[in-house]
Amino acid sequence: MEIFNIVVLAISGLMLFTLAGFLRLTNPIGNYWKNSGIKIENEVNMLSEVRGMSTLMLLGGLIIMLGAVLPEITLTSFIVAIMLFGGVAIGRLISFGVDGKPNKQIITGLITEVVFCSLHMFCLVNFLL
């Protein structure tokens, strides 16, 4: 089970660090269009919001990845992962109900977030037992 935990932490942490963090931080306009089908204008306030959230995801991904190699923070890493993946998924589900159905890329993101949140909850329960 320990190897499974390490793999889940490493893959999800790397995904958050690179895709939702680093790439969106360094190239928010191009990255959002490519991965989400969302066109972001070159507007300073929007870019500030995007880069702020991207940095949060980057640092969250870093904590999650560290949990794969540092047993002392594995519990923290699972909790951070559940909060990030679960929080974004819950927000998307609320938006789905309030705002309507998003595009296919966003729905794929939602499914990915639910899967990773579920994997981390499973790992957390087994880690605590």
Backbone atoms as SQL, in Angstrom:
CREATE TABLE atoms (id INTEGER PRIMARY KEY, chain TEXT, resi INTEGER, resn TEXT, atom TEXT, x REAL, y REAL, z REAL);
INSERT INTO atoms VALUES
  (1, 'A', 1, 'MET', 'N', 0.826, -1.202, 0.000),
  (2, 'A', 1, 'MET', 'CA', 0.000, 0.000, 0.000),
  (3, 'A', 1, 'MET', 'C', 0.866, 1.260, 0.000),
  (4, 'A', 2, 'GLU', 'N', 2.037, 1.157, 0.635),
  (5, 'A', 2, 'GLU', 'CA', 2.903, 2.325, 0.705),
  (6, 'A', 2, 'GLU', 'C', 3.351, 2.776, -0.683),
  (7, 'A', 3, 'ILE', 'N', 3.646, 1.833, -1.556),
  (8, 'A', 3, 'ILE', 'CA', 4.058, 2.184, -2.921),
  (9, 'A', 3, 'ILE', 'C', 2.910, 2.862, -3.660),
  (10, 'A', 4, 'PHE', 'N', 1.696, 2.367, -3.464),
  (11, 'A', 4, 'PHE', 'CA', 0.521, 2.989, -4.092),
  (12, 'A', 4, 'PHE', 'C', 0.374, 4.433, -3.620),
  (13, 'A', 5, 'ASN', 'N', 0.531, 4.667, -2.328),
  (14, 'A', 5, 'ASN', 'CA', 0.456, 6.030, -1.778),
  (15, 'A', 5, 'ASN', 'C', 1.498, 6.939, -2.425),
  (16, 'A', 6, 'ILE', 'N', 2.717, 6.434, -2.545),
  (17, 'A', 6, 'ILE', 'CA', 3.803, 7.218, -3.136),
  (18, 'A', 6, 'ILE', 'C', 3.485, 7.570, -4.587),
  (19, 'A', 7, 'VAL', 'N', 2.981, 6.606, -5.328),
  (20, 'A', 7, 'VAL', 'CA', 2.647, 6.843, -6.741),
  (21, 'A', 7, 'VAL', 'C', 1.525, 7.880, -6.867),
  (22, 'A', 8, 'VAL', 'N', 0.490, 7.743, -6.052),
  (23, 'A', 8, 'VAL', 'CA', -0.628, 8.697, -6.096),
  (24, 'A', 8, 'VAL', 'C', -0.144, 10.101, -5.748),
  (25, 'A', 9, 'LEU', 'N', 0.644, 10.212, -4.694),
  (26, 'A', 9, 'LEU', 'CA', 1.171, 11.529, -4.311),
  (27, 'A', 9, 'LEU', 'C', 2.079, 12.106, -5.389),
  (28, 'A', 10, 'ALA', 'N', 2.957, 11.285, -5.935),
  (29, 'A', 10, 'ALA', 'CA', 3.906, 11.773, -6.937),
  (30, 'A', 10, 'ALA', 'C', 3.203, 12.232, -8.209),
  (31, 'A', 11, 'ILE', 'N', 2.284, 11.444, -8.711),
  (32, 'A', 11, 'ILE', 'CA', 1.600, 11.794, -9.965),
  (33, 'A', 11, 'ILE', 'C', 0.718, 13.027, -9.780),
  (34, 'A', 12, 'SER', 'N', -0.082, 13.043, -8.733),
  (35, 'A', 12, 'SER', 'CA', -0.981, 14.185, -8.545),
  (36, 'A', 12, 'SER', 'C', -0.205, 15.448, -8.202),
  (37, 'A', 13, 'GLY', 'N', 0.851, 15.318, -7.401),
  (38, 'A', 13, 'GLY', 'CA', 1.669, 16.475, -7.066),
  (39, 'A', 13, 'GLY', 'C', 2.359, 17.047, -8.291),
  (40, 'A', 14, 'LEU', 'N', 2.905, 16.179, -9.116),
  (41, 'A', 14, 'LEU', 'CA', 3.562, 16.627, -10.343),
  (42, 'A', 14, 'LEU', 'C', 2.568, 17.292, -11.292),
  (43, 'A', 15, 'MET', 'N', 1.366, 16.727, -11.372),
  (44, 'A', 15, 'MET', 'CA', 0.335, 17.312, -12.227),
  (45, 'A', 15, 'MET', 'C', -0.041, 18.717, -11.755),
  (46, 'A', 16, 'LEU', 'N', -0.271, 18.878, -10.452),
  (47, 'A', 16, 'LEU', 'CA', -0.605, 20.200, -9.930),
  (48, 'A', 16, 'LEU', 'C', 0.561, 21.170, -10.099),
  (49, 'A', 17, 'PHE', 'N', 1.754, 20.711, -9.784),
  (50, 'A', 17, 'PHE', 'CA', 2.940, 21.567, -9.868),
  (51, 'A', 17, 'PHE', 'C', 3.159, 22.070, -11.294),
  (52, 'A', 18, 'THR', 'N', 3.072, 21.178, -12.272),
  (53, 'A', 18, 'THR', 'CA', 3.383, 21.578, -13.652),
  (54, 'A', 18, 'THR', 'C', 2.180, 22.175, -14.382),
  (55, 'A', 19, 'LEU', 'N', 1.107, 21.403, -14.514),
  (56, 'A', 19, 'LEU', 'CA', -0.022, 21.826, -15.356),
  (57, 'A', 19, 'LEU', 'C', -0.823, 22.973, -14.749),
  (58, 'A', 20, 'ALA', 'N', -1.251, 22.801, -13.508),
  (59, 'A', 20, 'ALA', 'CA', -2.082, 23.833, -12.883),
  (60, 'A', 20, 'ALA', 'C', -1.247, 24.932, -12.249),
  (61, 'A', 21, 'GLY', 'N', 0.038, 24.671, -12.056),
  (62, 'A', 21, 'GLY', 'CA', 0.903, 25.640, -11.408),
  (63, 'A', 21, 'GLY', 'C', 1.846, 26.333, -12.367),
  (64, 'A', 22, 'PHE', 'N', 2.958, 25.690, -12.643),
  (65, 'A', 22, 'PHE', 'CA', 4.039, 26.321, -13.396),
  (66, 'A', 22, 'PHE', 'C', 3.609, 26.824, -14.781),
  (67, 'A', 23, 'LEU', 'N', 2.944, 25.985, -15.563),
  (68, 'A', 23, 'LEU', 'CA', 2.563, 26.395, -16.924),
  (69, 'A', 23, 'LEU', 'C', 1.571, 27.554, -16.930),
  (70, 'A', 24, 'ARG', 'N', 0.613, 27.521, -16.021),
  (71, 'A', 24, 'ARG', 'CA', -0.354, 28.626, -15.943),
  (72, 'A', 24, 'ARG', 'C', 0.264, 29.885, -15.356),
  (73, 'A', 25, 'LEU', 'N', 1.250, 29.726, -14.488),
  (74, 'A', 25, 'LEU', 'CA', 1.947, 30.879, -13.913),
  (75, 'A', 25, 'LEU', 'C', 2.798, 31.570, -14.970),
  (76, 'A', 26, 'THR', 'N', 3.499, 30.797, -15.765),
  (77, 'A', 26, 'THR', 'CA', 4.433, 31.368, -16.739),
  (78, 'A', 26, 'THR', 'C', 3.778, 31.787, -18.045),
  (79, 'A', 27, 'ASN', 'N', 2.670, 31.160, -18.424),
  (80, 'A', 27, 'ASN', 'CA', 1.994, 31.496, -19.681),
  (81, 'A', 27, 'ASN', 'C', 0.483, 31.321, -19.521),
  (82, 'A', 28, 'PRO', 'N', -0.153, 32.174, -18.724),
  (83, 'A', 28, 'PRO', 'CA', -1.579, 31.966, -18.449),
  (84, 'A', 28, 'PRO', 'C', -2.474, 32.080, -19.682),
  (85, 'A', 29, 'ILE', 'N', -2.189, 32.993, -20.559),
  (86, 'A', 29, 'ILE', 'CA', -3.053, 33.189, -21.727),
  (87, 'A', 29, 'ILE', 'C', -3.032, 31.952, -22.617),
  (88, 'A', 30, 'GLY', 'N', -1.864, 31.495, -22.984),
  (89, 'A', 30, 'GLY', 'CA', -1.736, 30.332, -23.864),
  (90, 'A', 30, 'GLY', 'C', -2.151, 29.035, -23.192),
  (91, 'A', 31, 'ASN', 'N', -1.822, 28.884, -21.922),
  (92, 'A', 31, 'ASN', 'CA', -2.109, 27.641, -21.229),
  (93, 'A', 31, 'ASN', 'C', -3.590, 27.438, -20.998),
  (94, 'A', 32, 'TYR', 'N', -4.309, 28.484, -20.624),
  (95, 'A', 32, 'TYR', 'CA', -5.750, 28.333, -20.412),
  (96, 'A', 32, 'TYR', 'C', -6.456, 27.981, -21.717),
  (97, 'A', 33, 'TRP', 'N', -6.072, 28.611, -22.803),
  (98, 'A', 33, 'TRP', 'CA', -6.710, 28.315, -24.084),
  (99, 'A', 33, 'TRP', 'C', -6.430, 26.879, -24.498),
  (100, 'A', 34, 'LYS', 'N', -5.195, 26.452, -24.351),
  (101, 'A', 34, 'LYS', 'CA', -4.785, 25.113, -24.768),
  (102, 'A', 34, 'LYS', 'C', -5.454, 24.025, -23.934),
  (103, 'A', 35, 'ASN', 'N', -5.497, 24.193, -22.614),
  (104, 'A', 35, 'ASN', 'CA', -5.968, 23.132, -21.729),
  (105, 'A', 35, 'ASN', 'C', -7.426, 23.237, -21.309),
  (106, 'A', 36, 'SER', 'N', -8.011, 24.414, -21.391),
  (107, 'A', 36, 'SER', 'CA', -9.390, 24.578, -20.911),
  (108, 'A', 36, 'SER', 'C', -10.335, 25.155, -21.956),
  (109, 'A', 37, 'GLY', 'N', -9.784, 25.621, -23.062),
  (110, 'A', 37, 'GLY', 'CA', -10.623, 26.269, -24.057),
  (111, 'A', 37, 'GLY', 'C', -11.135, 27.619, -23.597),
  (112, 'A', 38, 'ILE', 'N', -10.443, 28.216, -22.620),
  (113, 'A', 38, 'ILE', 'CA', -10.847, 29.501, -22.064),
  (114, 'A', 38, 'ILE', 'C', -9.910, 30.569, -22.602),
  (115, 'A', 39, 'LYS', 'N', -10.496, 31.606, -23.174),
  (116, 'A', 39, 'LYS', 'CA', -9.688, 32.706, -23.690),
  (117, 'A', 39, 'LYS', 'C', -9.551, 33.768, -22.603),
  (118, 'A', 40, 'ILE', 'N', -8.299, 33.999, -22.213),
  (119, 'A', 40, 'ILE', 'CA', -8.009, 35.027, -21.213),
  (120, 'A', 40, 'ILE', 'C', -7.378, 36.205, -21.944),
  (121, 'A', 41, 'GLU', 'N', -7.951, 37.353, -21.737),
  (122, 'A', 41, 'GLU', 'CA', -7.413, 38.564, -22.353),
  (123, 'A', 41, 'GLU', 'C', -6.172, 39.033, -21.603),
  (124, 'A', 42, 'ASN', 'N', -5.375, 39.820, -22.257),
  (125, 'A', 42, 'ASN', 'CA', -4.191, 40.396, -21.638),
  (126, 'A', 42, 'ASN', 'C', -4.621, 41.586, -20.774),
  (127, 'A', 43, 'GLU', 'N', -5.284, 41.274, -19.665),
  (128, 'A', 43, 'GLU', 'CA', -5.825, 42.280, -18.758),
  (129, 'A', 43, 'GLU', 'C', -5.192, 42.062, -17.393),
  (130, 'A', 44, 'VAL', 'N', -4.557, 43.082, -16.863),
  (131, 'A', 44, 'VAL', 'CA', -3.711, 42.958, -15.681),
  (132, 'A', 44, 'VAL', 'C', -4.434, 42.355, -14.480),
  (133, 'A', 45, 'ASN', 'N', -5.674, 42.691, -14.225),
  (134, 'A', 45, 'ASN', 'CA', -6.399, 42.174, -13.069),
  (135, 'A', 45, 'ASN', 'C', -6.699, 40.683, -13.209),
  (136, 'A', 46, 'MET', 'N', -7.128, 40.270, -14.394),
  (137, 'A', 46, 'MET', 'CA', -7.398, 38.850, -14.638),
  (138, 'A', 46, 'MET', 'C', -6.107, 38.040, -14.558),
  (139, 'A', 47, 'LEU', 'N', -5.041, 38.563, -15.146),
  (140, 'A', 47, 'LEU', 'CA', -3.762, 37.850, -15.107),
  (141, 'A', 47, 'LEU', 'C', -3.254, 37.728, -13.675),
  (142, 'A', 48, 'SER', 'N', -3.477, 38.743, -12.854),
  (143, 'A', 48, 'SER', 'CA', -3.083, 38.680, -11.456),
  (144, 'A', 48, 'SER', 'C', -3.833, 37.572, -10.723),
  (145, 'A', 49, 'GLU', 'N', -5.125, 37.460, -10.957),
  (146, 'A', 49, 'GLU', 'CA', -5.925, 36.403, -10.339),
  (147, 'A', 49, 'GLU', 'C', -5.456, 35.025, -10.794),
  (148, 'A', 50, 'VAL', 'N', -5.233, 34.879, -12.090),
  (149, 'A', 50, 'VAL', 'CA', -4.805, 33.589, -12.639),
  (150, 'A', 50, 'VAL', 'C', -3.435, 33.200, -12.081),
  (151, 'A', 51, 'ARG', 'N', -2.507, 34.138, -12.070),
  (152, 'A', 51, 'ARG', 'CA', -1.164, 33.828, -11.568),
  (153, 'A', 51, 'ARG', 'C', -1.190, 33.541, -10.060),
  (154, 'A', 52, 'GLY', 'N', -2.048, 34.223, -9.331),
  (155, 'A', 52, 'GLY', 'CA', -2.177, 33.950, -7.902),
  (156, 'A', 52, 'GLY', 'C', -2.661, 32.533, -7.641),
  (157, 'A', 53, 'MET', 'N', -3.707, 32.113, -8.325),
  (158, 'A', 53, 'MET', 'CA', -4.223, 30.753, -8.155),
  (159, 'A', 53, 'MET', 'C', -3.230, 29.715, -8.685),
  (160, 'A', 54, 'SER', 'N', -2.517, 30.060, -9.739),
  (161, 'A', 54, 'SER', 'CA', -1.516, 29.142, -10.283),
  (162, 'A', 54, 'SER', 'C', -0.397, 28.902, -9.281),
  (163, 'A', 55, 'THR', 'N', 0.011, 29.950, -8.584),
  (164, 'A', 55, 'THR', 'CA', 1.061, 29.801, -7.580),
  (165, 'A', 55, 'THR', 'C', 0.565, 28.939, -6.422),
  (166, 'A', 56, 'LEU', 'N', -0.692, 29.104, -6.040),
  (167, 'A', 56, 'LEU', 'CA', -1.274, 28.258, -4.998),
  (168, 'A', 56, 'LEU', 'C', -1.217, 26.794, -5.421),
  (169, 'A', 57, 'MET', 'N', -1.585, 26.498, -6.645),
  (170, 'A', 57, 'MET', 'CA', -1.548, 25.121, -7.147),
  (171, 'A', 57, 'MET', 'C', -0.113, 24.601, -7.230),
  (172, 'A', 58, 'LEU', 'N', 0.816, 25.450, -7.662),
  (173, 'A', 58, 'LEU', 'CA', 2.219, 25.065, -7.742),
  (174, 'A', 58, 'LEU', 'C', 2.747, 24.675, -6.361),
  (175, 'A', 59, 'LEU', 'N', 2.495, 25.508, -5.365),
  (176, 'A', 59, 'LEU', 'CA', 2.973, 25.219, -4.015),
  (177, 'A', 59, 'LEU', 'C', 2.249, 24.018, -3.399),
  (178, 'A', 60, 'GLY', 'N', 0.963, 23.889, -3.670),
  (179, 'A', 60, 'GLY', 'CA', 0.225, 22.704, -3.216),
  (180, 'A', 60, 'GLY', 'C', 0.794, 21.441, -3.838),
  (181, 'A', 61, 'GLY', 'N', 1.104, 21.502, -5.127),
  (182, 'A', 61, 'GLY', 'CA', 1.717, 20.360, -5.801),
  (183, 'A', 61, 'GLY', 'C', 3.065, 20.016, -5.205),
  (184, 'A', 62, 'LEU', 'N', 3.824, 21.032, -4.826),
  (185, 'A', 62, 'LEU', 'CA', 5.126, 20.808, -4.204),
  (186, 'A', 62, 'LEU', 'C', 4.967, 20.085, -2.860),
  (187, 'A', 63, 'ILE', 'N', 4.022, 20.519, -2.046),
  (188, 'A', 63, 'ILE', 'CA', 3.772, 19.857, -0.754),
  (189, 'A', 63, 'ILE', 'C', 3.340, 18.408, -0.975),
  (190, 'A', 64, 'ILE', 'N', 2.481, 18.187, -1.956),
  (191, 'A', 64, 'ILE', 'CA', 2.001, 16.840, -2.238),
  (192, 'A', 64, 'ILE', 'C', 3.153, 15.953, -2.699),
  (193, 'A', 65, 'MET', 'N', 4.000, 16.460, -3.601),
  (194, 'A', 65, 'MET', 'CA', 5.153, 15.678, -4.058),
  (195, 'A', 65, 'MET', 'C', 6.113, 15.375, -2.913),
  (196, 'A', 66, 'LEU', 'N', 6.334, 16.335, -2.033),
  (197, 'A', 66, 'LEU', 'CA', 7.230, 16.107, -0.903),
  (198, 'A', 66, 'LEU', 'C', 6.711, 14.994, 0.010),
  (199, 'A', 67, 'GLY', 'N', 5.397, 14.866, 0.099),
  (200, 'A', 67, 'GLY', 'CA', 4.814, 13.793, 0.901),
  (201, 'A', 67, 'GLY', 'C', 5.128, 12.409, 0.367),
  (202, 'A', 68, 'ALA', 'N', 5.483, 12.335, -0.916),
  (203, 'A', 68, 'ALA', 'CA', 5.852, 11.049, -1.508),
  (204, 'A', 68, 'ALA', 'C', 7.247, 10.616, -1.074),
  (205, 'A', 69, 'VAL', 'N', 8.085, 11.566, -0.682),
  (206, 'A', 69, 'VAL', 'CA', 9.470, 11.225, -0.319),
  (207, 'A', 69, 'VAL', 'C', 9.802, 11.495, 1.148),
  (208, 'A', 70, 'LEU', 'N', 8.989, 12.284, 1.817),
  (209, 'A', 70, 'LEU', 'CA', 9.219, 12.584, 3.234),
  (210, 'A', 70, 'LEU', 'C', 8.052, 12.036, 4.055),
  (211, 'A', 71, 'PRO', 'N', 8.234, 10.886, 4.680),
  (212, 'A', 71, 'PRO', 'CA', 7.132, 10.275, 5.445),
  (213, 'A', 71, 'PRO', 'C', 6.537, 11.181, 6.519),
  (214, 'A', 72, 'GLU', 'N', 7.332, 12.135, 7.022),
  (215, 'A', 72, 'GLU', 'CA', 6.851, 13.023, 8.080),
  (216, 'A', 72, 'GLU', 'C', 5.705, 13.923, 7.619),
  (217, 'A', 73, 'ILE', 'N', 5.628, 14.182, 6.334),
  (218, 'A', 73, 'ILE', 'CA', 4.554, 15.079, 5.856),
  (219, 'A', 73, 'ILE', 'C', 3.559, 14.377, 4.932),
  (220, 'A', 74, 'THR', 'N', 3.585, 13.048, 4.905),
  (221, 'A', 74, 'THR', 'CA', 2.642, 12.308, 4.055),
  (222, 'A', 74, 'THR', 'C', 1.195, 12.621, 4.430),
  (223, 'A', 75, 'LEU', 'N', 0.891, 12.629, 5.719),
  (224, 'A', 75, 'LEU', 'CA', -0.475, 12.947, 6.170),
  (225, 'A', 75, 'LEU', 'C', -0.884, 14.334, 5.698),
  (226, 'A', 76, 'THR', 'N', -0.017, 15.305, 5.876),
  (227, 'A', 76, 'THR', 'CA', -0.289, 16.675, 5.431),
  (228, 'A', 76, 'THR', 'C', -0.514, 16.715, 3.929),
  (229, 'A', 77, 'SER', 'N', 0.284, 15.969, 3.190),
  (230, 'A', 77, 'SER', 'CA', 0.165, 15.947, 1.728),
  (231, 'A', 77, 'SER', 'C', -1.189, 15.406, 1.286),
  (232, 'A', 78, 'PHE', 'N', -1.652, 14.338, 1.940),
  (233, 'A', 78, 'PHE', 'CA', -2.969, 13.799, 1.597),
  (234, 'A', 78, 'PHE', 'C', -4.063, 14.827, 1.878),
  (235, 'A', 79, 'ILE', 'N', -3.978, 15.502, 2.995),
  (236, 'A', 79, 'ILE', 'CA', -4.996, 16.496, 3.357),
  (237, 'A', 79, 'ILE', 'C', -4.971, 17.668, 2.375),
  (238, 'A', 80, 'VAL', 'N', -3.794, 18.156, 2.030),
  (239, 'A', 80, 'VAL', 'CA', -3.681, 19.248, 1.055),
  (240, 'A', 80, 'VAL', 'C', -4.264, 18.809, -0.285),
  (241, 'A', 81, 'ALA', 'N', -3.943, 17.599, -0.722),
  (242, 'A', 81, 'ALA', 'CA', -4.455, 17.096, -2.005),
  (243, 'A', 81, 'ALA', 'C', -5.978, 16.993, -1.998),
  (244, 'A', 82, 'ILE', 'N', -6.530, 16.488, -0.919),
  (245, 'A', 82, 'ILE', 'CA', -7.990, 16.369, -0.823),
  (246, 'A', 82, 'ILE', 'C', -8.638, 17.746, -0.859),
  (247, 'A', 83, 'MET', 'N', -8.044, 18.692, -0.150),
  (248, 'A', 83, 'MET', 'CA', -8.608, 20.043, -0.138),
  (249, 'A', 83, 'MET', 'C', -8.519, 20.697, -1.520),
  (250, 'A', 84, 'LEU', 'N', -7.378, 20.562, -2.193),
  (251, 'A', 84, 'LEU', 'CA', -7.231, 21.206, -3.507),
  (252, 'A', 84, 'LEU', 'C', -8.103, 20.534, -4.562),
  (253, 'A', 85, 'PHE', 'N', -7.942, 19.216, -4.730),
  (254, 'A', 85, 'PHE', 'CA', -8.730, 18.526, -5.757),
  (255, 'A', 85, 'PHE', 'C', -10.211, 18.553, -5.424),
  (256, 'A', 86, 'GLY', 'N', -10.556, 18.291, -4.167),
  (257, 'A', 86, 'GLY', 'CA', -11.961, 18.293, -3.762),
  (258, 'A', 86, 'GLY', 'C', -12.580, 19.674, -3.811),
  (259, 'A', 87, 'GLY', 'N', -11.823, 20.677, -3.379),
  (260, 'A', 87, 'GLY', 'CA', -12.334, 22.046, -3.404),
  (261, 'A', 87, 'GLY', 'C', -12.637, 22.533, -4.808),
  (262, 'A', 88, 'VAL', 'N', -11.725, 22.281, -5.720),
  (263, 'A', 88, 'VAL', 'CA', -11.952, 22.699, -7.107),
  (264, 'A', 88, 'VAL', 'C', -13.132, 21.922, -7.697),
  (265, 'A', 89, 'ALA', 'N', -13.205, 20.623, -7.406),
  (266, 'A', 89, 'ALA', 'CA', -14.318, 19.822, -7.923),
  (267, 'A', 89, 'ALA', 'C', -15.667, 20.316, -7.390),
  (268, 'A', 90, 'ILE', 'N', -15.730, 20.621, -6.108),
  (269, 'A', 90, 'ILE', 'CA', -16.970, 21.136, -5.524),
  (270, 'A', 90, 'ILE', 'C', -17.344, 22.469, -6.162),
  (271, 'A', 91, 'GLY', 'N', -16.369, 23.336, -6.339),
  (272, 'A', 91, 'GLY', 'CA', -16.636, 24.614, -7.004),
  (273, 'A', 91, 'GLY', 'C', -17.162, 24.432, -8.415),
  (274, 'A', 92, 'ARG', 'N', -16.577, 23.492, -9.148),
  (275, 'A', 92, 'ARG', 'CA', -17.052, 23.222, -10.520),
  (276, 'A', 92, 'ARG', 'C', -18.478, 22.673, -10.506),
  (277, 'A', 93, 'LEU', 'N', -18.771, 21.790, -9.547),
  (278, 'A', 93, 'LEU', 'CA', -20.124, 21.235, -9.469),
  (279, 'A', 93, 'LEU', 'C', -21.146, 22.318, -9.130),
  (280, 'A', 94, 'ILE', 'N', -20.794, 23.214, -8.235),
  (281, 'A', 94, 'ILE', 'CA', -21.680, 24.338, -7.927),
  (282, 'A', 94, 'ILE', 'C', -21.893, 25.177, -9.176),
  (283, 'A', 95, 'SER', 'N', -20.819, 25.476, -9.892),
  (284, 'A', 95, 'SER', 'CA', -20.924, 26.253, -11.123),
  (285, 'A', 95, 'SER', 'C', -21.790, 25.534, -12.160),
  (286, 'A', 96, 'PHE', 'N', -21.626, 24.228, -12.241),
  (287, 'A', 96, 'PHE', 'CA', -22.430, 23.439, -13.182),
  (288, 'A', 96, 'PHE', 'C', -23.916, 23.632, -12.894),
  (289, 'A', 97, 'GLY', 'N', -24.275, 23.608, -11.616),
  (290, 'A', 97, 'GLY', 'CA', -25.681, 23.781, -11.240),
  (291, 'A', 97, 'GLY', 'C', -26.175, 25.208, -11.393),
  (292, 'A', 98, 'VAL', 'N', -25.340, 26.171, -11.083),
  (293, 'A', 98, 'VAL', 'CA', -25.754, 27.575, -11.091),
  (294, 'A', 98, 'VAL', 'C', -25.581, 28.210, -12.474),
  (295, 'A', 99, 'ASP', 'N', -24.464, 27.913, -13.135),
  (296, 'A', 99, 'ASP', 'CA', -24.103, 28.606, -14.374),
  (297, 'A', 99, 'ASP', 'C', -24.399, 27.820, -15.645),
  (298, 'A', 100, 'GLY', 'N', -24.552, 26.509, -15.529),
  (299, 'A', 100, 'GLY', 'CA', -24.798, 25.691, -16.704),
  (300, 'A', 100, 'GLY', 'C', -23.625, 24.778, -17.014),
  (301, 'A', 101, 'LYS', 'N', -23.805, 24.002, -18.070),
  (302, 'A', 101, 'LYS', 'CA', -22.825, 22.984, -18.450),
  (303, 'A', 101, 'LYS', 'C', -21.623, 23.629, -19.152),
  (304, 'A', 102, 'PRO', 'N', -20.408, 23.350, -18.632),
  (305, 'A', 102, 'PRO', 'CA', -19.207, 23.890, -19.277),
  (306, 'A', 102, 'PRO', 'C', -18.778, 23.029, -20.468),
  (307, 'A', 103, 'ASN', 'N', -17.678, 23.422, -21.113),
  (308, 'A', 103, 'ASN', 'CA', -17.195, 22.674, -22.269),
  (309, 'A', 103, 'ASN', 'C', -16.603, 21.320, -21.858),
  (310, 'A', 104, 'LYS', 'N', -16.287, 20.509, -22.853),
  (311, 'A', 104, 'LYS', 'CA', -15.795, 19.147, -22.628),
  (312, 'A', 104, 'LYS', 'C', -14.474, 19.139, -21.854),
  (313, 'A', 105, 'GLN', 'N', -13.602, 20.092, -22.114),
  (314, 'A', 105, 'GLN', 'CA', -12.315, 20.135, -21.429),
  (315, 'A', 105, 'GLN', 'C', -12.500, 20.385, -19.928),
  (316, 'A', 106, 'ILE', 'N', -13.438, 21.241, -19.577),
  (317, 'A', 106, 'ILE', 'CA', -13.706, 21.526, -18.160),
  (318, 'A', 106, 'ILE', 'C', -14.315, 20.303, -17.489),
  (319, 'A', 107, 'ILE', 'N', -15.211, 19.604, -18.176),
  (320, 'A', 107, 'ILE', 'CA', -15.816, 18.394, -17.618),
  (321, 'A', 107, 'ILE', 'C', -14.746, 17.321, -17.414),
  (322, 'A', 108, 'THR', 'N', -13.813, 17.202, -18.351),
  (323, 'A', 108, 'THR', 'CA', -12.697, 16.268, -18.190),
  (324, 'A', 108, 'THR', 'C', -11.873, 16.640, -16.958),
  (325, 'A', 109, 'GLY', 'N', -11.645, 17.930, -16.755),
  (326, 'A', 109, 'GLY', 'CA', -10.943, 18.393, -15.568),
  (327, 'A', 109, 'GLY', 'C', -11.686, 18.018, -14.304),
  (328, 'A', 110, 'LEU', 'N', -13.006, 18.197, -14.300),
  (329, 'A', 110, 'LEU', 'CA', -13.829, 17.842, -13.148),
  (330, 'A', 110, 'LEU', 'C', -13.695, 16.352, -12.830),
  (331, 'A', 111, 'ILE', 'N', -13.780, 15.525, -13.840),
  (332, 'A', 111, 'ILE', 'CA', -13.661, 14.076, -13.629),
  (333, 'A', 111, 'ILE', 'C', -12.287, 13.746, -13.048),
  (334, 'A', 112, 'THR', 'N', -11.251, 14.347, -13.583),
  (335, 'A', 112, 'THR', 'CA', -9.887, 14.130, -13.083),
  (336, 'A', 112, 'THR', 'C', -9.772, 14.539, -11.624),
  (337, 'A', 113, 'GLU', 'N', -10.341, 15.681, -11.275),
  (338, 'A', 113, 'GLU', 'CA', -10.290, 16.169, -9.893),
  (339, 'A', 113, 'GLU', 'C', -11.041, 15.253, -8.939),
  (340, 'A', 114, 'VAL', 'N', -12.187, 14.748, -9.358),
  (341, 'A', 114, 'VAL', 'CA', -12.951, 13.825, -8.514),
  (342, 'A', 114, 'VAL', 'C', -12.172, 12.519, -8.320),
  (343, 'A', 115, 'VAL', 'N', -11.563, 12.032, -9.396),
  (344, 'A', 115, 'VAL', 'CA', -10.784, 10.793, -9.309),
  (345, 'A', 115, 'VAL', 'C', -9.602, 10.977, -8.356),
  (346, 'A', 116, 'PHE', 'N', -8.843, 12.063, -8.521),
  (347, 'A', 116, 'PHE', 'CA', -7.685, 12.281, -7.654),
  (348, 'A', 116, 'PHE', 'C', -8.103, 12.537, -6.203),
  (349, 'A', 117, 'CYS', 'N', -9.166, 13.267, -5.996),
  (350, 'A', 117, 'CYS', 'CA', -9.660, 13.482, -4.632),
  (351, 'A', 117, 'CYS', 'C', -10.036, 12.138, -4.006),
  (352, 'A', 118, 'SER', 'N', -10.728, 11.300, -4.749),
  (353, 'A', 118, 'SER', 'CA', -11.135, 9.986, -4.251),
  (354, 'A', 118, 'SER', 'C', -9.926, 9.105, -3.950),
  (355, 'A', 119, 'LEU', 'N', -8.930, 9.121, -4.833),
  (356, 'A', 119, 'LEU', 'CA', -7.709, 8.350, -4.592),
  (357, 'A', 119, 'LEU', 'C', -7.014, 8.800, -3.313),
  (358, 'A', 120, 'HIS', 'N', -6.936, 10.101, -3.119),
  (359, 'A', 120, 'HIS', 'CA', -6.285, 10.613, -1.916),
  (360, 'A', 120, 'HIS', 'C', -7.096, 10.293, -0.654),
  (361, 'A', 121, 'MET', 'N', -8.414, 10.320, -0.736),
  (362, 'A', 121, 'MET', 'CA', -9.227, 9.940, 0.423),
  (363, 'A', 121, 'MET', 'C', -9.016, 8.465, 0.757),
  (364, 'A', 122, 'PHE', 'N', -8.966, 7.624, -0.276),
  (365, 'A', 122, 'PHE', 'CA', -8.712, 6.197, -0.082),
  (366, 'A', 122, 'PHE', 'C', -7.344, 5.981, 0.572),
  (367, 'A', 123, 'CYS', 'N', -6.336, 6.658, 0.041),
  (368, 'A', 123, 'CYS', 'CA', -4.984, 6.537, 0.592),
  (369, 'A', 123, 'CYS', 'C', -4.924, 7.056, 2.037),
  (370, 'A', 124, 'LEU', 'N', -5.597, 8.154, 2.304),
  (371, 'A', 124, 'LEU', 'CA', -5.598, 8.710, 3.656),
  (372, 'A', 124, 'LEU', 'C', -6.205, 7.724, 4.661),
  (373, 'A', 125, 'VAL', 'N', -7.333, 7.149, 4.305),
  (374, 'A', 125, 'VAL', 'CA', -7.981, 6.191, 5.203),
  (375, 'A', 125, 'VAL', 'C', -7.047, 5.014, 5.474),
  (376, 'A', 126, 'ASN', 'N', -6.429, 4.477, 4.424),
  (377, 'A', 126, 'ASN', 'CA', -5.503, 3.355, 4.610),
  (378, 'A', 126, 'ASN', 'C', -4.244, 3.764, 5.364),
  (379, 'A', 127, 'PHE', 'N', -3.812, 4.989, 5.175),
  (380, 'A', 127, 'PHE', 'CA', -2.636, 5.496, 5.889),
  (381, 'A', 127, 'PHE', 'C', -2.915, 5.590, 7.385),
  (382, 'A', 128, 'LEU', 'N', -4.128, 5.985, 7.735),
  (383, 'A', 128, 'LEU', 'CA', -4.487, 6.165, 9.143),
  (384, 'A', 128, 'LEU', 'C', -4.810, 4.845, 9.853),
  (385, 'A', 129, 'LEU', 'N', -5.155, 3.825, 9.085),
  (386, 'A', 129, 'LEU', 'CA', -5.511, 2.524, 9.696),
  (387, 'A', 129, 'LEU', 'C', -4.318, 1.686, 10.035);
